[in-house]
Amino acid sequence: IGKVNAAAATQRAIIEGATEILNCGLCGGIDRRMEIGQVFEVESAVEYDFDLAELNGTGVGVLNERNDAYIPALTKGLFESRILASGDRFTNSEDDFALLDALNCTLRDMEGAAIAHVCEKNKIPFRSLKAVSDVRGQGLMIGQYRKHSETALNALYEAIRKWA
């Protein structure tokens, strides 16, 4: 769990010969219409807790070497695609939700954008499948995650079988 752990593991996989990275995992659904276990492909990812605005005037999520916040991902088109926001916190903060809405993100996790960032730096293709384990507006996200993670993981397993 976490962006640094994910980035380190991704870099190690690339050093050991990976030519493409597929990240599969659970995520929070920011769009209130989403359902537990719904699976999405990630079309792009942003690190929503990365902010150099006071230093250089860039927008939230814009990494120092980029012109925009969104790191592209490859999709197969088997599932709806969405923008993923990654940050090193698991919260119900309305401030976070407002920021995610402003960034047009409808999925949130704690790893994907960091993995995409490492892949982009190494010129390695990045793909990601995410299953929704908790949905904004349906109670505390952490409680939903604990209650629904098995359902979401089962949906993700079936999606991977279809996607592979």
ChimeraX commands (.cxc) that place a marker at each C-alpha (Angstrom):
marker #1 position 0.00,0.00,0.00 radius 0.5
marker #1 position 1.27,3.45,-0.85 radius 0.5
marker #1 position 2.88,5.29,-3.72 radius 0.5
marker #1 position 6.51,4.82,-2.67 radius 0.5
marker #1 position 6.09,1.06,-2.14 radius 0.5
marker #1 position 4.33,0.75,-5.50 radius 0.5
marker #1 position 6.94,2.82,-7.32 radius 0.5
marker #1 position 9.79,0.81,-5.79 radius 0.5
marker #1 position 8.16,-2.51,-6.72 radius 0.5
marker #1 position 7.50,-1.27,-10.26 radius 0.5
marker #1 position 11.08,-0.13,-10.75 radius 0.5
marker #1 position 12.32,-3.48,-9.48 radius 0.5
marker #1 position 10.06,-5.35,-11.91 radius 0.5
marker #1 position 11.38,-3.23,-14.78 radius 0.5
marker #1 position 15.00,-3.79,-13.75 radius 0.5
marker #1 position 14.29,-7.53,-13.65 radius 0.5
marker #1 position 13.01,-7.44,-17.24 radius 0.5
marker #1 position 9.33,-6.47,-17.26 radius 0.5
marker #1 position 8.37,-4.98,-20.62 radius 0.5
marker #1 position 4.85,-3.94,-19.62 radius 0.5
marker #1 position 3.20,-3.32,-16.25 radius 0.5
marker #1 position -0.37,-4.34,-15.41 radius 0.5
marker #1 position -1.65,-2.94,-12.12 radius 0.5
marker #1 position -4.80,-4.60,-10.76 radius 0.5
marker #1 position -6.44,-3.63,-7.52 radius 0.5
marker #1 position -9.27,-2.09,-5.59 radius 0.5
marker #1 position -10.29,1.54,-5.66 radius 0.5
marker #1 position -12.78,3.96,-4.27 radius 0.5
marker #1 position -15.55,5.15,-6.54 radius 0.5
marker #1 position -15.86,8.92,-6.52 radius 0.5
marker #1 position -18.85,8.95,-8.88 radius 0.5
marker #1 position -21.87,8.27,-6.65 radius 0.5
marker #1 position -23.50,6.20,-9.44 radius 0.5
marker #1 position -20.78,3.55,-9.29 radius 0.5
marker #1 position -21.48,0.13,-7.83 radius 0.5
marker #1 position -19.46,-2.13,-5.57 radius 0.5
marker #1 position -17.54,-4.61,-7.75 radius 0.5
marker #1 position -17.78,-2.53,-10.90 radius 0.5
marker #1 position -14.53,-2.82,-12.87 radius 0.5
marker #1 position -12.86,-0.06,-14.88 radius 0.5
marker #1 position -9.80,0.34,-17.05 radius 0.5
marker #1 position -7.65,3.33,-16.14 radius 0.5
marker #1 position -7.21,5.75,-19.04 radius 0.5
marker #1 position -4.90,8.09,-17.12 radius 0.5
marker #1 position -3.73,8.67,-13.59 radius 0.5
marker #1 position -2.86,11.69,-11.45 radius 0.5
marker #1 position -1.09,12.05,-8.10 radius 0.5
marker #1 position -3.64,14.29,-6.41 radius 0.5
marker #1 position -1.50,14.83,-3.32 radius 0.5
marker #1 position 1.42,16.22,-5.38 radius 0.5
marker #1 position 1.29,20.01,-5.28 radius 0.5
marker #1 position 4.00,22.47,-6.38 radius 0.5
marker #1 position 1.54,25.35,-6.90 radius 0.5
marker #1 position 3.17,27.66,-4.36 radius 0.5
marker #1 position 6.61,26.94,-5.78 radius 0.5
marker #1 position 6.01,27.27,-9.51 radius 0.5
marker #1 position 2.32,27.96,-10.08 radius 0.5
marker #1 position 1.49,24.60,-11.64 radius 0.5
marker #1 position -1.78,22.85,-10.95 radius 0.5
marker #1 position -2.26,20.10,-8.41 radius 0.5
marker #1 position -0.83,16.82,-9.66 radius 0.5
marker #1 position 1.49,18.34,-12.26 radius 0.5
marker #1 position 4.81,16.61,-11.76 radius 0.5
marker #1 position 7.89,18.78,-12.17 radius 0.5
marker #1 position 8.87,17.25,-15.52 radius 0.5
marker #1 position 5.34,17.29,-17.03 radius 0.5
marker #1 position 3.07,19.91,-18.59 radius 0.5
marker #1 position -0.14,18.39,-17.26 radius 0.5
marker #1 position -1.23,16.22,-14.37 radius 0.5
marker #1 position -2.47,13.17,-16.28 radius 0.5
marker #1 position -0.13,10.25,-16.94 radius 0.5
marker #1 position -1.61,8.16,-19.77 radius 0.5
marker #1 position -2.39,4.46,-19.53 radius 0.5
marker #1 position -3.13,1.96,-22.27 radius 0.5
marker #1 position -6.61,0.44,-22.44 radius 0.5
marker #1 position -8.10,-2.53,-24.25 radius 0.5
marker #1 position -11.64,-1.20,-24.37 radius 0.5
marker #1 position -13.20,-4.20,-22.62 radius 0.5
marker #1 position -14.43,-2.07,-19.72 radius 0.5
marker #1 position -15.36,1.58,-19.28 radius 0.5
marker #1 position -12.27,3.72,-18.80 radius 0.5
marker #1 position -11.86,6.38,-16.14 radius 0.5
marker #1 position -9.29,8.75,-14.65 radius 0.5
marker #1 position -7.61,7.46,-11.49 radius 0.5
marker #1 position -6.39,9.68,-8.66 radius 0.5
marker #1 position -3.70,8.29,-6.35 radius 0.5
marker #1 position -2.66,9.67,-2.99 radius 0.5
marker #1 position -1.03,8.47,0.18 radius 0.5
marker #1 position -4.16,8.72,2.30 radius 0.5
marker #1 position -7.44,6.87,2.75 radius 0.5
marker #1 position -10.01,9.46,3.80 radius 0.5
marker #1 position -13.60,10.64,3.58 radius 0.5
marker #1 position -12.45,14.25,3.34 radius 0.5
marker #1 position -14.83,16.52,1.44 radius 0.5
marker #1 position -11.75,18.61,0.56 radius 0.5
marker #1 position -10.30,15.57,-1.21 radius 0.5
marker #1 position -13.58,14.92,-3.02 radius 0.5
marker #1 position -13.75,18.54,-4.22 radius 0.5
marker #1 position -10.20,18.26,-5.55 radius 0.5
marker #1 position -10.90,14.92,-7.24 radius 0.5
marker #1 position -14.00,16.40,-8.87 radius 0.5
marker #1 position -11.95,19.36,-10.13 radius 0.5
marker #1 position -9.42,16.91,-11.61 radius 0.5
marker #1 position -12.25,14.90,-13.29 radius 0.5
marker #1 position -11.20,11.79,-11.39 radius 0.5
marker #1 position -13.81,9.16,-10.64 radius 0.5
marker #1 position -11.53,6.47,-9.17 radius 0.5
marker #1 position -9.16,6.78,-6.23 radius 0.5
marker #1 position -6.42,4.48,-4.92 radius 0.5
marker #1 position -3.05,4.67,-3.21 radius 0.5
marker #1 position -0.73,3.28,-5.92 radius 0.5
marker #1 position -1.75,3.54,-9.56 radius 0.5
marker #1 position -0.42,6.97,-10.49 radius 0.5
marker #1 position 2.95,6.22,-8.92 radius 0.5
marker #1 position 3.20,3.04,-10.97 radius 0.5
marker #1 position 2.20,4.96,-14.11 radius 0.5
marker #1 position 4.85,7.58,-13.31 radius 0.5
marker #1 position 7.63,4.97,-13.06 radius 0.5
marker #1 position 6.44,3.33,-16.28 radius 0.5
marker #1 position 6.45,6.65,-18.11 radius 0.5
marker #1 position 9.98,7.43,-16.87 radius 0.5
marker #1 position 11.15,4.01,-18.12 radius 0.5
marker #1 position 9.14,4.16,-21.38 radius 0.5
marker #1 position 7.29,0.97,-20.39 radius 0.5
marker #1 position 3.59,0.49,-21.25 radius 0.5
marker #1 position 1.22,0.80,-18.27 radius 0.5
marker #1 position -2.25,-0.72,-17.98 radius 0.5
marker #1 position -4.54,-0.85,-14.98 radius 0.5
marker #1 position -7.78,-2.54,-13.97 radius 0.5
marker #1 position -9.58,-1.34,-10.84 radius 0.5
marker #1 position -12.60,-2.78,-9.03 radius 0.5
marker #1 position -14.69,-0.50,-6.84 radius 0.5
marker #1 position -14.71,-1.47,-3.16 radius 0.5
marker #1 position -16.28,1.69,-1.71 radius 0.5
marker #1 position -18.42,4.48,-3.13 radius 0.5
marker #1 position -18.64,8.12,-2.17 radius 0.5
marker #1 position -21.84,8.97,-0.37 radius 0.5
marker #1 position -22.64,5.42,0.76 radius 0.5
marker #1 position -21.16,5.69,4.24 radius 0.5
marker #1 position -17.61,5.84,5.54 radius 0.5
marker #1 position -15.25,4.69,2.80 radius 0.5
marker #1 position -13.09,2.59,5.16 radius 0.5
marker #1 position -16.15,0.75,6.50 radius 0.5
marker #1 position -17.33,0.03,2.97 radius 0.5
marker #1 position -13.84,-1.13,1.99 radius 0.5
marker #1 position -13.76,-3.61,4.86 radius 0.5
marker #1 position -17.26,-4.83,4.10 radius 0.5
marker #1 position -16.98,-5.08,0.31 radius 0.5
marker #1 position -13.32,-5.83,-0.48 radius 0.5
marker #1 position -13.96,-9.55,-1.01 radius 0.5
marker #1 position -16.82,-8.81,-3.44 radius 0.5
marker #1 position -14.65,-6.33,-5.32 radius 0.5
marker #1 position -11.69,-8.74,-5.44 radius 0.5
marker #1 position -13.91,-11.49,-6.86 radius 0.5
marker #1 position -15.16,-9.10,-9.56 radius 0.5
marker #1 position -11.57,-8.09,-10.32 radius 0.5
marker #1 position -10.53,-11.74,-10.61 radius 0.5
marker #1 position -13.28,-12.40,-13.17 radius 0.5
marker #1 position -12.36,-9.22,-15.07 radius 0.5
marker #1 position -8.70,-10.23,-15.26 radius 0.5
marker #1 position -9.69,-13.62,-16.66 radius 0.5
marker #1 position -11.75,-11.87,-19.36 radius 0.5
marker #1 position -9.09,-9.23,-19.98 radius 0.5
marker #1 position -6.03,-11.51,-20.21 radius 0.5
marker link #1:1,2 radius 0.2
marker link #1:2,3 radius 0.2
marker link #1:3,4 radius 0.2
marker link #1:4,5 radius 0.2
marker link #1:5,6 radius 0.2
marker link #1:6,7 radius 0.2
marker link #1:7,8 radius 0.2
marker link #1:8,9 radius 0.2
marker link #1:9,10 radius 0.2
marker link #1:10,11 radius 0.2
marker link #1:11,12 radius 0.2
marker link #1:12,13 radius 0.2
marker link #1:13,14 radius 0.2
marker link #1:14,15 radius 0.2
marker link #1:15,16 radius 0.2
marker link #1:16,17 radius 0.2
marker link #1:17,18 radius 0.2
marker link #1:18,19 radius 0.2
marker link #1:19,20 radius 0.2
marker link #1:20,21 radius 0.2
marker link #1:21,22 radius 0.2
marker link #1:22,23 radius 0.2
marker link #1:23,24 radius 0.2
marker link #1:24,25 radius 0.2
marker link #1:25,26 radius 0.2
marker link #1:26,27 radius 0.2
marker link #1:27,28 radius 0.2
marker link #1:28,29 radius 0.2
marker link #1:29,30 radius 0.2
marker link #1:30,31 radius 0.2
marker link #1:31,32 radius 0.2
marker link #1:32,33 radius 0.2
marker link #1:33,34 radius 0.2
marker link #1:34,35 radius 0.2
marker link #1:35,36 radius 0.2
marker link #1:36,37 radius 0.2
marker link #1:37,38 radius 0.2
marker link #1:38,39 radius 0.2
marker link #1:39,40 radius 0.2
marker link #1:40,41 radius 0.2
marker link #1:41,42 radius 0.2
marker link #1:42,43 radius 0.2
marker link #1:43,44 radius 0.2
marker link #1:44,45 radius 0.2
marker link #1:45,46 radius 0.2
marker link #1:46,47 radius 0.2
marker link #1:47,48 radius 0.2
marker link #1:48,49 radius 0.2
marker link #1:49,50 radius 0.2
marker link #1:50,51 radius 0.2
marker link #1:51,52 radius 0.2
marker link #1:52,53 radius 0.2
marker link #1:53,54 radius 0.2
marker link #1:54,55 radius 0.2
marker link #1:55,56 radius 0.2
marker link #1:56,57 radius 0.2
marker link #1:57,58 radius 0.2
marker link #1:58,59 radius 0.2
marker link #1:59,60 radius 0.2
marker link #1:60,61 radius 0.2
marker link #1:61,62 radius 0.2
marker link #1:62,63 radius 0.2
marker link #1:63,64 radius 0.2
marker link #1:64,65 radius 0.2
marker link #1:65,66 radius 0.2
marker link #1:66,67 radius 0.2
marker link #1:67,68 radius 0.2
marker link #1:68,69 radius 0.2
marker link #1:69,70 radius 0.2
marker link #1:70,71 radius 0.2
marker link #1:71,72 radius 0.2
marker link #1:72,73 radius 0.2
marker link #1:73,74 radius 0.2
marker link #1:74,75 radius 0.2
marker link #1:75,76 radius 0.2
marker link #1:76,77 radius 0.2
marker link #1:77,78 radius 0.2
marker link #1:78,79 radius 0.2
marker link #1:79,80 radius 0.2
marker link #1:80,81 radius 0.2
marker link #1:81,82 radius 0.2
marker link #1:82,83 radius 0.2
marker link #1:83,84 radius 0.2
marker link #1:84,85 radius 0.2
marker link #1:85,86 radius 0.2
marker link #1:86,87 radius 0.2
marker link #1:87,88 radius 0.2
marker link #1:88,89 radius 0.2
marker link #1:89,90 radius 0.2
marker link #1:90,91 radius 0.2
marker link #1:91,92 radius 0.2
marker link #1:92,93 radius 0.2
marker link #1:93,94 radius 0.2
marker link #1:94,95 radius 0.2
marker link #1:95,96 radius 0.2
marker link #1:96,97 radius 0.2
marker link #1:97,98 radius 0.2
marker link #1:98,99 radius 0.2
marker link #1:99,100 radius 0.2
marker link #1:100,101 radius 0.2
marker link #1:101,102 radius 0.2
marker link #1:102,103 radius 0.2
marker link #1:103,104 radius 0.2
marker link #1:104,105 radius 0.2
marker link #1:105,106 radius 0.2
marker link #1:106,107 radius 0.2
marker link #1:107,108 radius 0.2
marker link #1:108,109 radius 0.2
marker link #1:109,110 radius 0.2
marker link #1:110,111 radius 0.2
marker link #1:111,112 radius 0.2
marker link #1:112,113 radius 0.2
marker link #1:113,114 radius 0.2
marker link #1:114,115 radius 0.2
marker link #1:115,116 radius 0.2
marker link #1:116,117 radius 0.2
marker link #1:117,118 radius 0.2
marker link #1:118,119 radius 0.2
marker link #1:119,120 radius 0.2
marker link #1:120,121 radius 0.2
marker link #1:121,122 radius 0.2
marker link #1:122,123 radius 0.2
marker link #1:123,124 radius 0.2
marker link #1:124,125 radius 0.2
marker link #1:125,126 radius 0.2
marker link #1:126,127 radius 0.2
marker link #1:127,128 radius 0.2
marker link #1:128,129 radius 0.2
marker link #1:129,130 radius 0.2
marker link #1:130,131 radius 0.2
marker link #1:131,132 radius 0.2
marker link #1:132,133 radius 0.2
marker link #1:133,134 radius 0.2
marker link #1:134,135 radius 0.2
marker link #1:135,136 radius 0.2
marker link #1:136,137 radius 0.2
marker link #1:137,138 radius 0.2
marker link #1:138,139 radius 0.2
marker link #1:139,140 radius 0.2
marker link #1:140,141 radius 0.2
marker link #1:141,142 radius 0.2
marker link #1:142,143 radius 0.2
marker link #1:143,144 radius 0.2
marker link #1:144,145 radius 0.2
marker link #1:145,146 radius 0.2
marker link #1:146,147 radius 0.2
marker link #1:147,148 radius 0.2
marker link #1:148,149 radius 0.2
marker link #1:149,150 radius 0.2
marker link #1:150,151 radius 0.2
marker link #1:151,152 radius 0.2
marker link #1:152,153 radius 0.2
marker link #1:153,154 radius 0.2
marker link #1:154,155 radius 0.2
marker link #1:155,156 radius 0.2
marker link #1:156,157 radius 0.2
marker link #1:157,158 radius 0.2
marker link #1:158,159 radius 0.2
marker link #1:159,160 radius 0.2
marker link #1:160,161 radius 0.2
marker link #1:161,162 radius 0.2
marker link #1:162,163 radius 0.2
marker link #1:163,164 radius 0.2
view
